[in-house]
Amino acid sequence: MTASVTARPTAWRSYSNWANRHRKWLFAAPAMIFTGLLIAVPLVWTMYLSLTDAEGSVRAESDFVGFSNYLEVFSDFNRFWPAVGRTFIFTGGALAAELVLGMGIALLLWRPFRGERWVRVAILLPLVATPVAVGMMWRLIFDPNIGFANQLLGWFGIPNQPWLSGTDTALPTLMFVDVWQWTPMVVLILLAGLTSLSDEPDEAARIDGANSWQRFWYVTLPLLRSTVVVAIVLRGIDALKTFDILYATKGKGGGSFHEVETLNVYAYGLSFDYNDYGIASTVLIIFFLLIIVLMWAVTYRRKANR
Amino acid sequence: MTAIVTNPPLSERKGLPPKRRRRRGFYPVFRVVALILIVLLFILPLVWMVIASLKNNVDIYDASKTIIFTPTFENYANVLSRNNYFVFIFNSFWVAFASTILSLILGVPAAYAMSRFTMHKSALVVLLARIIPGVSLLVPWYFIFANLRLVGGFGVLILSHMFVGLPLIVYIMISFFDSLPLELEEQAQVDGLTPIGAFLRITLPLSVPGIATASILAFIFSWNNFMFALVLSGAHTKTLPVAIFNFVSYASIDWGSLMAASVVVTVPIMVIALFTQKYIVSGLTAGATKG
């Protein structure tokens, strides 16, 4: 009895000493192991699957086929390359529009004004809205027969547009939805950057007689460069991976003519609608490498520019 | 260098000297008009969703009743009672709540160590979860968890949503801890606390604003998540976004009920956003001004 009473504090102290000495890894390791396991195991498995002809079920017999899946994917001009193209058009177009609009709105909000709080709430609402619900909402607004969009055009005498149901208009319409939902994110990031700038360079340029456009282009924008890069990286990653609004509005395969089928939608369809795991894994590995390369390119330029 | 940057509203900036310049002419008018247009553009679609959810299915198809119609709560009654939406609301809430709490337990100490010991490479491991496309993990997850007979239960869903919340929490908390001065912790250690004691009793209480920010965002992102739940949830664990998606897989769309369901999923989040606006903005812009 007595032994345990005296032993416990000593043991506790030695645990405590050990914990304190190793707190760096004691704190960091659980989160790293959690994510590491959830990423590493699946990623290795996906790489392996991309080298096999697995189909139907992952546990079904499958043969090792080397790089033939990659050859098949790279020579697929029906589904794969158009999907790559759509991913780039969607991401590039939406991102560019979000940056330009976001910068404009951030500049409008920059200097204080009355009612600022309400404007800020208004731009926050699209940002937190559930993407699937947002998709459904725009699906009703853009409905060719009963939607408000065509009603609005009608007031100005413009003929009805097919919007989401047209083969050429579906992707731009969804880019618009993405811009509607995520421009506020870019606004908030750029506004945080603008707020952290000091007034002096702008003042100096004003005294030197620069007009507002010159002050923005030659003073504010260069100072804001790193914030703009953060906005591009954060938004770019999410835009490349956009899935919710595409799948919620057009369903499997990005519509009957695959008109909004980006790489992510294509890979999801191959995996869970057609169970063609070999090809799906190949597409996913290529997609993942693509994201890494793009992010590396953006952040590498950022370092080079410093 | 401060991580949490918000633009304080006009009333809090009274300390500034009166504006150096008085802009006259075109710009102030342009600014007001532009701001009104922007607010309308962001708000009107949401208003439209609410209006449509209050119309019966005859009025939705009637162009003459665009704005003037007799509101009805029929759609909400339909969604909430006949389609069991209370169950989906509970599922969404429980998954978001549990995954946020568990992510905090893992993420806050990790972010602390990563900030204090500048473990950039280790932080990258966790942040990789934000970069990697979710689909590339879903196939293996599905089969691993199916083998363990876990698919369709809450456990897998919570685990997969932690994968969304954890990188977010780590990212936000690293920039929060970066901005927190070291002196207080050091003083506490001089006064006899162990390093872990100083973290628990000094740093953690000071981090409440950062933790609030991180948890609100993790909750929102989990609530809004669609893809993981689409694959991993079962009939009893379906979350709201999946339930809404399933609404349209039938032949004809019941627009009124679909909009009511969309309102049910978005309104709780928007109410949270209204009250925690400051935190959400600081979380979304964390690390944006690090230069």
Interface residues (C-beta under 8 A of the other chain):
Chain A: S16 A19 N20 R23 K24 W25 L26 F27 A28 P30 A31 M32 F34 T35 G36 L38 I39 V41 P42 L43 W45 T46 L49 V58 R59 I105 L108 L109 W110 P112 F113 R114 E116 R117 W118 V119 R120 V121 A122 I123 L124 L125 P126 L127 V128 A129 T130 P131 V132 A133 V134 M136 M137 W138 L140 I141 N145 I146 F148 Q151 W180 P184 M185 L188 I189 L191 A192 G193 T195 S196 S226 T227 V230 A231 I237 L240 K241 F243 D244 Y247 A248 G251 N264 A267 Y268 S271 F272 Y277 A280 S281 L284 I285 F287 F288 I291 I292 M295
Chain B: T2 V5 T6 N7 P9 L10 R13 R31 A34 L35 I38 V39 L41 F42 I43 P45 L46 W48 M49 A52 I60 Y61 A63 T66 L106 G107 P109 A110 Y112 A113 M114 F117 M119 S122 V125 V126 L128 A129 R130 I131 I132 P133 G134 V135 S136 L137 L138 V139 P140 W141 F143 I144 L159 M162 F163 L166 P167 V170 T194 P195 I196 F199 I220 W223 N224 F226 M227 V231 L240 P241 I244 F245 F247 V248 S249 W255 L258 M259 A261 S262 V263 V265 T266 I269 M270 I272 A273 L274 Q277 I280 V281 L284 T285 G287 A288 T289 K290 G291
